[in-house]
Amino acid sequence: MFNSIKNFSISESSESLSKKTAKGSFWLLIFRIFDQSFGLIGTILLARLLAPSDFGLFGITLMAASFLDTFSQTGFQPALVHKKGDIRPYLDTSFTIQALRGFLIALIVFVSAPYVAIFFRVEAAVPILRVMGFAIFIQGLENIATIYLSKELQFKTYFIYQISGTFAKFFISVILALIFRNVWALVIGFLAGTIMRCLVSYIVYFYKPRLSFDIIKAKELFGYGKWVFGSNIISFFVTQIDNFFVQKLIGVAGLGFYQIAYKIPSILNMEILTAAAFPAYSKIQDNISKLKEAYLKVIKISFIILMPMASGIFVVATDFITLFLGQKWLPSLWPMRILSLSVSIWMLAVVSNYMFLAIGKPNVTAKWTSIKLLIMFILLYPLILRYNITGASLAVLTGSLVAVFGLVFEAIKVLKCGLGQFISSIIFSFINAFIMAVAVYFLGKYLPVGIWSFLLTILTGILIYFLLTLISDKIFNNKAFLLIKESISLLK
């Protein structure tokens, strides 16, 4: 072992857990801003350069590769984060299984690529699938010791590790799109990001993994990870079943429109930010009072940020598509609006999921995600036939609403938190965002369509939401700014 690893047991620093969690959340937020900014800019540029069918073709290959990746997940990484004490003896076993599954997936994808292409009736998918399989093989070689970056809340380093792949993917994709103007810009960009992230994983946390397997340790980790494995399978179907139905019922171009409709609302996906709470939850898993306080704070601050963004996307979506993506993408308008609501509401489920993982009850998330999947499966076919890709987004929203209600209800029971206390943590964010959206909508009706008018509308919306939040703090003692101030003070 290398001395620089410091015996793999990082002691608790003098910083409080809340301070470390706040700093971790800050760096994850910075990563999310960088990641989504580059993703948004990349989407705009690539949408201008590529056709809807290119995005649809890439979506098909990503769906097929992700299928095998998901069905071979072990759940070992969250098990290592959850596990108390020194996890050093478990690292090499985890790495060996991780590398082996990556190799096997790549092999299966290479062999099965022609049959997958026949199933989707897209012959051009064969070479793309094989490249995607190679990317999964590279993922399997990433440094397993980066788990410490999450377990010990070292999210500043985690930021460097993750953003390296984002940079590589962005620059390679855009450059190749300018040269080739086809789907290979997306494929090679994805591969470049994967390779870069793998290389950097060994730079940010120096550790030389060995191919070693201990069946007793593997069984121990799988005891926790099996529920995570089950949840991952269900989550795969939840995130991909709508893409599958859209492709089979409408075609590759339809899937391309649907993919773009989701890419913009995906900036609301703060899962990586709320992930900072998981190791913190794990450390206080036996203290229900502290766990409840932490859970409600994460819920509240997430919705202070998310609700105005979701409302803003809903209102300005038409102008955004026209000005930045081009009018050829207007079929994505209503799906984009509906999915922005679905993604923001689903964050309640994400925060609840990390809490259940921390207290060793991942089966709760698996149950309610299964219910969401069932609802989507029932609704997708008839809604797509009637409303095209808008119908697919309506099915996603309906399933999300039901599952979120169930997860939140169970979280409230476990944490012994009153329903009124939960509602009070999010209600003002909903009300303020709704009023802001109405005001921005009517303002937009009197402004000409243009870049400067678009920017003025956004700035006005931010100002209105800020003032409404200030008013709700003063009159109703909402304490939103106090929570933000406390979070910022913990960063010092």
QUIUR-V364313 format. One line per field, one symbol per residue. ss: DSSP state (A for helix, B for strand, O for the rest). phi: phi as a letter, one per 40 degrees, with the letter a starting at -180 (. if undefined). Layout:
ss=???
phi=???
This chain:
ss=OOAAAAAAOOOOOOOOAAAAAAAAAAAAAAAAAAAAAAAAAAAAAAAAAOOAAAAAAAAAAAAAAAAAAAAOOOOAAAAAAAOOOOOAAAAAAAAAAAAAAAAAAAAAAAAAAAAAAAAAOOOOAAAAAAAAAAAAAAAOOOOAAAAAAAAOOOAAAAAAAAAAAAAAAAAAAAAAAAAAOOOAAAAAAAAAAAAAAAAAAAAAOOOOOOOOOOAAAAAAAAAAAAAAAAAAAAAAAAAAAAAAAAAAAOOAAAAAAAAAAAAAAAAAOOAAAAOAAAAAAAAOOOOAAAAAAAAAAAAAAAAAAAAAAAAAAAAAAAAAAAAAAOAAAAAAAAAAAAAAAAAAAAAAAAAAAAAAAAOOOAAAAAAAAAAAAAAAAAAAAAAAAAAOAAAAAAAAAAAAAAAAAAAAAAAAAAAOOOAAAAAAAAAAAAAAAAAAAAAAAAAAAAOOOOAAAAAAAAAAAAAAAAAAAAAAAAAAOOOAAAAAAAAAAOOO
phi=.ccccfffbccccccccccccccccccccccccccccccccccccccccbcdccccccccccccccdccccbcbgcccccccccgcbdcccccccccccccccccdccccccdcccccccfbcccdccdcccccccccdcccccccdccccbfccccddcdccdccccccccccccccccfaccccccccccccccccccccccacabcbcabbccccccccdcccccdccccccdcccbcccccccccbhcccccccccdcccccccccdcccccccccdccbccbcccccccdcccdccccccccccccccdccdccccccbchccccdcdcdcccccccccccccccccdccccccgbccccdcccccccccccccddcccccbgccccccccccccccccdccccccccccfbccccccccbcccccccccdccccdccccbbccicccccccccccccccccccccccccbfcgccccccccccccc
